[in-house]
Amino acid sequence: MAISVKNYTNRFVVIAILVVMAIWAALFYAVIMDEVYDNIDDGLKNQKILILREVYRNPKIIEESKDFGVNQFVIREAENTEEVVDQNKFSKELIYMPYDEEEEPYRILHTGFYDATGKPYRLEIRTSTVEEDDFLINLAISLVVLYIVIVLSILIINHYMLGRAWQPFKQILKNLSKYRFGKANSFESVKSPVSEFNDLNNHIRHMIQQNEKVFDGQKRFLENAAHELQTPLAVGIGKLELVLENTSLNEEDTVRIVEAKRSLQRMVNLNKSLLTLSRINNQQYAGSENVNVNTVITDLLNDYEDLITYKEIQLNIQQDGIFEVHANPDLMQILFSNLLSNAVKYNVTAGYLVVLIKSDAVVISNTSQEKALNPDYIFERFYKGSQDHNSNGLGLSIIKTILEKYPFLKIQYSYQNSLQVFEIMRVK
Protein backbone atom coordinates (compact mmCIF):
# COMPACT_ATOMS: atom_id res chain seq x y z
CA MET A 1 0.00 0.00 0.00
CA ALA A 2 1.43 3.33 -1.05
CA ILE A 3 1.92 6.04 1.58
CA SER A 4 2.84 9.71 1.43
CA VAL A 5 6.48 10.73 1.26
CA LYS A 6 6.10 12.42 4.66
CA ASN A 7 4.91 9.23 6.35
CA TYR A 8 7.47 7.19 4.42
CA THR A 9 10.23 9.46 5.72
CA ASN A 10 8.87 9.48 9.26
CA ARG A 11 8.84 5.69 9.37
CA PHE A 12 12.53 5.42 8.57
CA VAL A 13 13.46 8.38 10.78
CA VAL A 14 11.74 6.76 13.77
CA ILE A 15 13.55 3.45 13.16
CA ALA A 16 16.89 5.20 12.55
CA ILE A 17 16.59 7.24 15.75
CA LEU A 18 15.75 4.08 17.72
CA VAL A 19 18.86 2.29 16.41
CA VAL A 20 21.12 5.33 16.93
CA MET A 21 19.85 5.86 20.48
CA ALA A 22 20.32 2.16 21.33
CA ILE A 23 23.94 2.27 20.16
CA TRP A 24 24.47 5.61 21.86
CA ALA A 25 22.97 4.28 25.13
CA ALA A 26 25.33 1.30 25.15
CA LEU A 27 28.36 3.53 24.55
CA PHE A 28 27.12 6.09 27.07
CA TYR A 29 26.62 3.40 29.72
CA ALA A 30 30.11 1.98 29.12
CA VAL A 31 31.78 5.42 29.26
CA ILE A 32 29.87 6.53 32.38
CA MET A 33 30.55 3.29 34.27
CA ASP A 34 34.24 3.45 33.33
CA GLU A 35 34.41 7.04 34.56
CA VAL A 36 32.55 6.17 37.77
CA TYR A 37 34.85 3.28 38.57
CA ASP A 38 37.90 5.34 37.68
CA ASN A 39 36.84 8.06 40.14
CA ILE A 40 36.03 5.47 42.83
CA ASP A 41 39.40 3.76 42.31
CA ASP A 42 41.19 7.10 42.62
CA GLY A 43 39.32 7.71 45.86
CA LEU A 44 40.32 4.28 47.22
CA LYS A 45 43.93 4.93 46.30
CA ASN A 46 43.86 8.26 48.09
CA GLN A 47 42.20 6.62 51.09
CA LYS A 48 45.01 4.02 51.11
CA ILE A 49 47.64 6.76 51.38
CA LEU A 50 45.83 8.38 54.29
CA ILE A 51 45.47 5.04 56.11
CA LEU A 52 49.16 4.20 55.67
CA ARG A 53 50.24 7.59 57.01
CA GLU A 54 48.02 7.13 60.03
CA VAL A 55 49.36 3.59 60.58
CA TYR A 56 52.94 4.85 60.68
CA ARG A 57 51.96 7.55 63.17
CA ASN A 58 49.75 5.28 65.26
CA PRO A 59 50.60 1.51 64.96
CA LYS A 60 47.67 0.67 67.28
CA ILE A 61 45.35 1.14 64.31
CA ILE A 62 46.56 -2.21 62.97
CA GLU A 63 45.19 -4.02 66.05
CA GLU A 64 41.97 -2.04 65.98
CA SER A 65 41.20 -2.75 62.31
CA LYS A 66 40.81 -6.52 62.22
CA ASP A 67 37.23 -6.19 60.82
CA PHE A 68 35.43 -3.73 58.60
CA GLY A 69 33.99 -1.01 60.71
CA VAL A 70 32.83 2.52 60.29
CA ASN A 71 35.98 3.41 58.32
CA GLN A 72 35.31 0.59 55.83
CA PHE A 73 38.80 -0.89 55.78
CA VAL A 74 40.53 -3.90 57.35
CA ILE A 75 44.19 -4.70 58.10
CA ARG A 76 45.31 -8.29 58.43
CA GLU A 77 48.70 -9.95 58.76
CA ALA A 78 50.03 -11.39 55.55
CA GLU A 79 50.23 -15.17 55.50
CA ASN A 80 53.40 -15.08 53.44
CA THR A 81 55.65 -12.31 52.33
CA GLU A 82 55.13 -13.16 48.65
CA GLU A 83 51.58 -11.78 48.84
CA VAL A 84 52.69 -8.44 50.15
CA VAL A 85 53.71 -6.17 47.37
CA ASP A 86 52.82 -2.57 46.88
CA GLN A 87 50.27 -3.24 44.09
CA ASN A 88 46.66 -2.24 43.80
CA LYS A 89 44.06 -4.78 42.78
CA PHE A 90 40.39 -3.92 42.47
CA SER A 91 37.35 -6.15 42.65
CA LYS A 92 33.59 -5.81 42.76
CA GLU A 93 31.48 -7.68 45.29
CA LEU A 94 27.92 -7.69 46.58
CA ILE A 95 27.63 -6.96 50.30
CA TYR A 96 24.47 -7.06 52.37
CA MET A 97 23.27 -3.65 53.60
CA PRO A 98 20.87 -3.63 56.58
CA TYR A 99 19.25 -0.36 55.55
CA ASP A 100 18.08 -1.61 52.15
CA GLU A 101 17.87 -5.19 53.35
CA GLU A 102 19.52 -6.36 50.15
CA GLU A 103 22.94 -6.85 48.67
CA GLU A 104 24.51 -3.82 47.08
CA PRO A 105 27.63 -3.54 44.88
CA TYR A 106 30.91 -2.48 46.52
CA ARG A 107 34.26 -1.61 45.04
CA ILE A 108 37.17 -3.15 46.99
CA LEU A 109 40.86 -2.25 46.83
CA HIS A 110 43.24 -5.13 47.65
CA THR A 111 46.79 -4.02 48.50
CA GLY A 112 49.57 -4.49 51.06
CA PHE A 113 52.24 -2.67 53.04
CA TYR A 114 55.07 -3.10 55.57
CA ASP A 115 54.88 -1.46 58.96
CA ALA A 116 57.74 0.42 60.60
CA THR A 117 59.32 -2.85 61.77
CA GLY A 118 59.14 -4.38 58.28
CA LYS A 119 56.25 -6.75 59.07
CA PRO A 120 53.94 -7.36 56.10
CA TYR A 121 50.18 -6.68 56.22
CA ARG A 122 47.27 -6.94 53.82
CA LEU A 123 44.96 -3.94 53.44
CA GLU A 124 41.43 -4.03 52.05
CA ILE A 125 39.42 -0.86 51.56
CA ARG A 126 35.84 -0.88 50.30
CA THR A 127 33.31 1.70 49.33
CA SER A 128 29.76 1.62 48.05
CA THR A 129 29.42 2.14 44.32
CA VAL A 130 26.73 2.61 41.72
CA GLU A 131 23.83 0.14 41.70
CA GLU A 132 24.13 -0.91 38.07
CA ASP A 133 20.69 -2.49 37.82
CA ASP A 134 19.03 0.67 39.15
CA PHE A 135 21.27 2.77 36.95
CA LEU A 136 20.27 0.71 33.89
CA ILE A 137 16.58 1.04 34.71
CA ASN A 138 16.83 4.79 35.22
CA LEU A 139 18.91 5.14 32.06
CA ALA A 140 16.38 3.09 30.08
CA ILE A 141 13.46 5.15 31.39
CA SER A 142 15.28 8.38 30.59
CA LEU A 143 16.12 7.18 27.10
CA VAL A 144 12.55 6.06 26.43
CA VAL A 145 11.25 9.45 27.51
CA LEU A 146 13.91 11.17 25.41
CA TYR A 147 13.08 8.95 22.42
CA ILE A 148 9.37 9.73 22.69
CA VAL A 149 10.06 13.45 22.98
CA ILE A 150 12.40 13.40 19.97
CA VAL A 151 10.03 11.34 17.83
CA LEU A 152 7.03 13.51 18.70
CA SER A 153 9.06 16.61 17.98
CA ILE A 154 10.14 15.26 14.60
CA LEU A 155 6.57 14.22 13.72
CA ILE A 156 5.21 17.63 14.66
CA ILE A 157 7.97 19.42 12.76
CA ASN A 158 7.46 17.19 9.72
CA HIS A 159 3.71 17.70 9.85
CA TYR A 160 3.96 21.45 9.71
CA MET A 161 7.32 22.16 8.09
CA LEU A 162 7.51 19.32 5.56
CA GLY A 163 3.78 19.58 4.92
CA ARG A 164 4.27 23.22 4.03
CA ALA A 165 7.42 22.50 2.02
CA TRP A 166 5.68 19.75 -0.01
CA GLN A 167 2.52 21.78 -0.60
CA PRO A 168 3.70 23.03 -4.04
CA PHE A 169 4.39 19.44 -5.08
CA LYS A 170 0.87 18.39 -4.09
CA GLN A 171 -0.53 21.33 -6.05
CA ILE A 172 1.55 20.33 -9.08
CA LEU A 173 0.09 16.80 -8.93
CA LYS A 174 -3.42 18.22 -8.54
CA ASN A 175 -2.97 20.52 -11.54
CA LEU A 176 -1.42 17.71 -13.55
CA SER A 177 -4.44 15.49 -12.89
CA LYS A 178 -6.64 18.18 -14.50
CA TYR A 179 -4.59 18.24 -17.68
CA ARG A 180 -6.28 16.88 -20.81
CA PHE A 181 -4.87 16.43 -24.30
CA GLY A 182 -5.85 19.31 -26.51
CA LYS A 183 -6.11 21.69 -23.56
CA ALA A 184 -2.59 22.86 -22.81
CA ASN A 185 -3.88 25.63 -20.55
CA SER A 186 -5.56 23.08 -18.28
CA PHE A 187 -2.20 22.68 -16.50
CA GLU A 188 -1.22 25.63 -14.35
CA SER A 189 2.36 26.08 -13.16
CA VAL A 190 2.97 26.45 -9.44
CA LYS A 191 5.53 28.93 -8.17
CA SER A 192 7.72 27.64 -5.36
CA PRO A 193 10.85 28.78 -3.50
CA VAL A 194 12.18 25.22 -3.90
CA SER A 195 14.32 24.93 -7.03
CA GLU A 196 13.54 21.23 -7.52
CA PHE A 197 9.81 21.95 -7.70
CA ASN A 198 10.44 24.76 -10.18
CA ASP A 199 12.48 22.35 -12.30
CA LEU A 200 9.63 19.85 -12.11
CA ASN A 201 7.20 22.53 -13.25
CA ASN A 202 9.43 23.44 -16.20
CA HIS A 203 9.89 19.81 -17.26
CA ILE A 204 6.16 19.14 -17.07
CA ARG A 205 5.41 22.28 -19.07
CA HIS A 206 7.97 21.25 -21.70
CA MET A 207 6.55 17.70 -21.83
CA ILE A 208 3.01 19.04 -22.27
CA GLN A 209 4.12 21.32 -25.10
CA GLN A 210 5.77 18.42 -26.89
CA ASN A 211 2.73 16.20 -26.36
CA GLU A 212 0.43 18.94 -27.64
CA LYS A 213 2.50 19.30 -30.79
CA VAL A 214 2.30 15.56 -31.43
CA PHE A 215 -1.41 15.50 -30.55
CA ASP A 216 -2.19 18.44 -32.85
CA GLY A 217 -0.24 16.77 -35.65
CA GLN A 218 -2.18 13.54 -35.20
CA LYS A 219 -5.50 15.38 -35.18
CA ARG A 220 -4.64 17.29 -38.35
CA PHE A 221 -3.46 14.12 -40.04
CA LEU A 222 -6.63 12.26 -39.05
CA GLU A 223 -8.92 15.04 -40.24
CA ASN A 224 -7.03 15.57 -43.48
CA ALA A 225 -6.91 11.84 -44.19
CA ALA A 226 -10.65 11.54 -43.50
CA HIS A 227 -11.41 14.41 -45.86
CA GLU A 228 -9.15 13.01 -48.57
CA LEU A 229 -10.73 9.55 -48.32
CA GLN A 230 -14.30 10.80 -48.74
CA THR A 231 -14.09 11.51 -52.46
CA PRO A 232 -12.37 8.28 -53.66
CA LEU A 233 -14.65 6.16 -51.46
CA ALA A 234 -17.76 7.89 -52.82
CA VAL A 235 -16.46 7.48 -56.40
CA GLY A 236 -15.65 3.82 -55.81
CA ILE A 237 -19.10 3.05 -54.39
CA GLY A 238 -20.77 4.96 -57.25
CA LYS A 239 -18.88 3.01 -59.89
CA LEU A 240 -19.70 -0.30 -58.23
CA GLU A 241 -23.38 0.63 -58.23
CA LEU A 242 -23.15 1.37 -61.97
CA VAL A 243 -21.53 -2.00 -62.53
CA LEU A 244 -24.30 -3.73 -60.55
CA GLU A 245 -26.86 -2.20 -62.90
CA ASN A 246 -25.34 -4.27 -65.67
CA THR A 247 -27.74 -7.19 -66.10
CA SER A 248 -25.17 -9.27 -67.95
CA LEU A 249 -23.19 -10.02 -64.77
CA ASN A 250 -23.30 -13.57 -63.54
CA GLU A 251 -24.22 -14.37 -59.95
CA GLU A 252 -20.64 -14.96 -58.79
CA ASP A 253 -19.42 -11.58 -60.08
CA THR A 254 -22.44 -9.85 -58.59
CA VAL A 255 -21.71 -11.34 -55.15
CA ARG A 256 -18.08 -10.21 -55.33
CA ILE A 257 -19.07 -6.68 -56.33
CA VAL A 258 -21.64 -6.51 -53.49
CA GLU A 259 -18.97 -7.64 -50.98
CA ALA A 260 -16.57 -5.01 -52.33
CA LYS A 261 -19.26 -2.34 -52.05
CA ARG A 262 -20.03 -3.46 -48.49
CA SER A 263 -16.34 -3.17 -47.56
CA LEU A 264 -16.17 0.30 -49.06
CA GLN A 265 -19.31 1.26 -47.15
CA ARG A 266 -17.64 0.12 -43.93
CA MET A 267 -14.71 2.38 -44.77
CA VAL A 268 -17.14 5.25 -45.35
CA ASN A 269 -18.73 4.68 -41.94
CA LEU A 270 -15.31 4.41 -40.30
CA ASN A 271 -14.22 7.58 -42.07
CA LYS A 272 -17.29 9.44 -40.83
CA SER A 273 -16.72 8.23 -37.26
CA LEU A 274 -13.07 9.25 -37.29
CA LEU A 275 -14.00 12.60 -38.76
CA THR A 276 -16.60 13.08 -36.02
CA LEU A 277 -14.03 12.26 -33.32
CA SER A 278 -11.56 14.66 -34.91
CA ARG A 279 -14.12 17.46 -35.00
CA ILE A 280 -15.06 16.88 -31.36
CA ASN A 281 -11.40 16.94 -30.28
CA ASN A 282 -10.76 20.03 -32.39
CA GLN A 283 -13.50 21.91 -30.53
CA GLN A 284 -15.59 22.36 -33.69
CA TYR A 285 -18.75 21.83 -31.64
CA ALA A 286 -18.19 24.82 -29.38
CA GLY A 287 -21.62 26.41 -29.12
CA SER A 288 -23.96 25.54 -26.24
CA GLU A 289 -27.64 26.06 -25.60
CA ASN A 290 -30.48 24.47 -23.66
CA VAL A 291 -31.29 21.17 -25.36
CA ASN A 292 -34.53 19.28 -24.72
CA VAL A 293 -33.41 15.66 -24.79
CA ASN A 294 -37.04 14.44 -24.89
CA THR A 295 -37.47 16.10 -28.28
CA VAL A 296 -34.14 14.80 -29.56
CA ILE A 297 -35.00 11.20 -28.66
CA THR A 298 -38.52 11.46 -30.09
CA ASP A 299 -37.21 12.74 -33.42
CA LEU A 300 -34.56 10.02 -33.58
CA LEU A 301 -37.09 7.27 -32.85
CA ASN A 302 -39.23 8.60 -35.69
CA ASP A 303 -36.21 8.28 -38.00
CA TYR A 304 -35.71 4.65 -36.89
CA GLU A 305 -39.41 3.84 -37.13
CA ASP A 306 -39.11 1.84 -40.36
CA LEU A 307 -36.22 -0.27 -39.04
CA ILE A 308 -38.04 -0.83 -35.73
CA THR A 309 -41.15 -1.98 -37.62
CA TYR A 310 -39.08 -4.19 -39.92
CA LYS A 311 -37.45 -5.98 -36.97
CA GLU A 312 -40.80 -6.17 -35.15
CA ILE A 313 -39.28 -4.52 -32.09
CA GLN A 314 -41.71 -3.60 -29.33
CA LEU A 315 -40.99 0.03 -28.45
CA ASN A 316 -41.94 1.41 -25.04
CA ILE A 317 -41.32 5.13 -24.33
CA GLN A 318 -41.83 6.46 -20.80
CA GLN A 319 -41.46 10.18 -20.19
CA ASP A 320 -41.53 10.82 -16.42
CA GLY A 321 -39.93 14.25 -16.73
CA ILE A 322 -38.13 16.70 -18.98
CA PHE A 323 -34.40 16.00 -19.34
CA GLU A 324 -32.81 19.28 -20.37
CA VAL A 325 -29.07 20.01 -20.62
CA HIS A 326 -26.97 23.03 -21.60
CA ALA A 327 -24.81 21.63 -24.36
CA ASN A 328 -24.16 21.64 -28.07
CA PRO A 329 -27.31 20.37 -29.84
CA ASP A 330 -25.33 18.59 -32.58
CA LEU A 331 -23.31 16.64 -29.99
CA MET A 332 -26.48 15.65 -28.13
CA GLN A 333 -27.93 14.52 -31.47
CA ILE A 334 -24.83 12.39 -32.14
CA LEU A 335 -24.76 10.99 -28.59
CA PHE A 336 -28.34 9.73 -28.44
CA SER A 337 -28.30 8.76 -32.13
CA ASN A 338 -25.44 6.34 -31.43
CA LEU A 339 -27.18 4.89 -28.38
CA LEU A 340 -30.52 4.39 -30.15
CA SER A 341 -28.84 3.14 -33.32
CA ASN A 342 -27.03 0.43 -31.34
CA ALA A 343 -30.22 -0.44 -29.46
CA VAL A 344 -32.08 -0.98 -32.75
CA LYS A 345 -29.25 -2.38 -34.89
CA TYR A 346 -28.13 -5.02 -32.38
CA ASN A 347 -31.61 -5.91 -31.19
CA VAL A 348 -33.17 -9.28 -31.94
CA THR A 349 -36.21 -9.83 -34.11
CA ALA A 350 -39.39 -9.26 -32.07
CA GLY A 351 -37.24 -7.87 -29.26
CA TYR A 352 -37.80 -5.04 -26.82
CA LEU A 353 -36.64 -1.43 -26.71
CA VAL A 354 -37.49 0.57 -23.60
CA VAL A 355 -36.68 4.28 -23.34
CA LEU A 356 -37.21 5.90 -19.94
CA ILE A 357 -36.77 9.66 -19.72
CA LYS A 358 -36.61 11.29 -16.30
CA SER A 359 -35.69 14.79 -15.19
CA ASP A 360 -32.17 13.71 -14.26
CA ALA A 361 -31.50 10.67 -16.45
CA VAL A 362 -32.24 8.82 -19.67
CA VAL A 363 -32.29 5.00 -19.57
CA ILE A 364 -32.19 3.00 -22.82
CA SER A 365 -32.73 -0.77 -22.46
CA ASN A 366 -32.86 -3.35 -25.23
CA THR A 367 -32.66 -7.04 -25.89
CA SER A 368 -29.65 -8.20 -27.89
CA GLN A 369 -27.91 -11.21 -29.33
CA GLU A 370 -25.07 -10.89 -26.80
CA LYS A 371 -25.01 -11.35 -23.06
CA ALA A 372 -23.38 -8.86 -20.68
CA LEU A 373 -20.63 -6.75 -22.25
CA ASN A 374 -17.33 -5.97 -20.57
CA PRO A 375 -17.78 -2.50 -18.97
CA ASP A 376 -14.01 -2.02 -18.82
CA TYR A 377 -13.61 -2.05 -22.61
CA ILE A 378 -16.92 -1.20 -24.32
CA PHE A 379 -16.09 2.54 -24.40
CA GLU A 380 -12.60 1.99 -25.82
CA ARG A 381 -11.95 2.78 -29.47
CA PHE A 382 -12.31 -0.10 -31.94
CA TYR A 383 -13.72 -2.43 -29.30
CA LYS A 384 -16.30 -4.67 -30.94
CA GLY A 385 -18.50 -7.42 -29.60
CA SER A 386 -19.17 -10.66 -31.41
CA GLN A 387 -22.60 -9.72 -32.72
CA ASP A 388 -21.56 -7.49 -35.64
CA HIS A 389 -18.30 -7.94 -37.49
CA ASN A 390 -19.15 -4.97 -39.72
CA SER A 391 -19.04 -2.56 -36.79
CA ASN A 392 -16.10 -0.14 -36.62
CA GLY A 393 -16.12 -0.09 -32.81
CA LEU A 394 -16.26 3.71 -32.52
CA GLY A 395 -19.89 4.38 -31.59
CA LEU A 396 -19.54 4.15 -27.82
CA SER A 397 -16.09 5.73 -27.99
CA ILE A 398 -17.68 8.79 -29.61
CA ILE A 399 -20.22 8.88 -26.77
CA LYS A 400 -17.40 8.79 -24.20
CA THR A 401 -15.54 11.59 -26.01
CA ILE A 402 -18.67 13.75 -26.03
CA LEU A 403 -19.31 13.18 -22.32
CA GLU A 404 -15.72 14.20 -21.52
CA LYS A 405 -16.68 17.67 -22.73
CA TYR A 406 -19.58 17.77 -20.26
CA PRO A 407 -18.43 16.67 -16.79
CA PHE A 408 -21.94 17.17 -15.42
CA LEU A 409 -23.04 14.10 -17.41
CA LYS A 410 -21.91 10.49 -17.18
CA ILE A 411 -22.86 7.15 -18.71
CA GLN A 412 -23.34 3.89 -16.86
CA TYR A 413 -23.70 0.42 -18.39
CA SER A 414 -25.34 -2.64 -16.84
CA TYR A 415 -26.97 -5.92 -17.85
CA GLN A 416 -30.33 -6.45 -16.15
CA ASN A 417 -33.07 -8.99 -16.84
CA SER A 418 -31.48 -10.01 -20.17
CA LEU A 419 -31.43 -6.36 -21.28
CA GLN A 420 -28.49 -4.17 -22.27
CA VAL A 421 -28.97 -1.00 -20.20
CA PHE A 422 -27.26 2.33 -20.89
CA GLU A 423 -28.04 5.24 -18.59
CA ILE A 424 -27.09 8.87 -19.18
CA MET A 425 -27.41 10.74 -15.87
CA ARG A 426 -26.53 14.01 -14.24
CA VAL A 427 -23.57 14.01 -11.87
CA LYS A 428 -24.83 15.00 -8.44
Secondary structure, DSSP 8 states (H G I E B T S, - for coil): ----HHHHHHHHHHHHHHHHHHHHHHHHHHHHHHHHHHHHHHHHHHHHHHHHHHHHH-THHHHH-SS--TT-EEEEE-SSGGG--S--EEEEEEEEETTTTEEEEEEEEEEEEE-TT--EEEEEEEEE---HHHHHHHHHHHHHHHHHHHHHHHHHHIIIIIHHHTHHHHHHHHHHHT-BTTBGGGS-----S-HHHHHHHHHHHHHHHHHHHHHHHHHHHHHHHHHHHHHHHHHHHHHHHHHHT-TT--HHHHHHHHHHHHHHHHHHHHHHHHHHHHHHHTT-----EEEEHHHHHHHHHHHTHHHHHHTT-EEEEEE-S--EEEE-HHHHHHHHHHHHHHHHHT--TT-EEEEEE-SSEEEEEE--SS----TTTTTSTT---SS-TT--S-HHHHHHHHHHH-TTEEEEEEEETTEEEEEEEE--
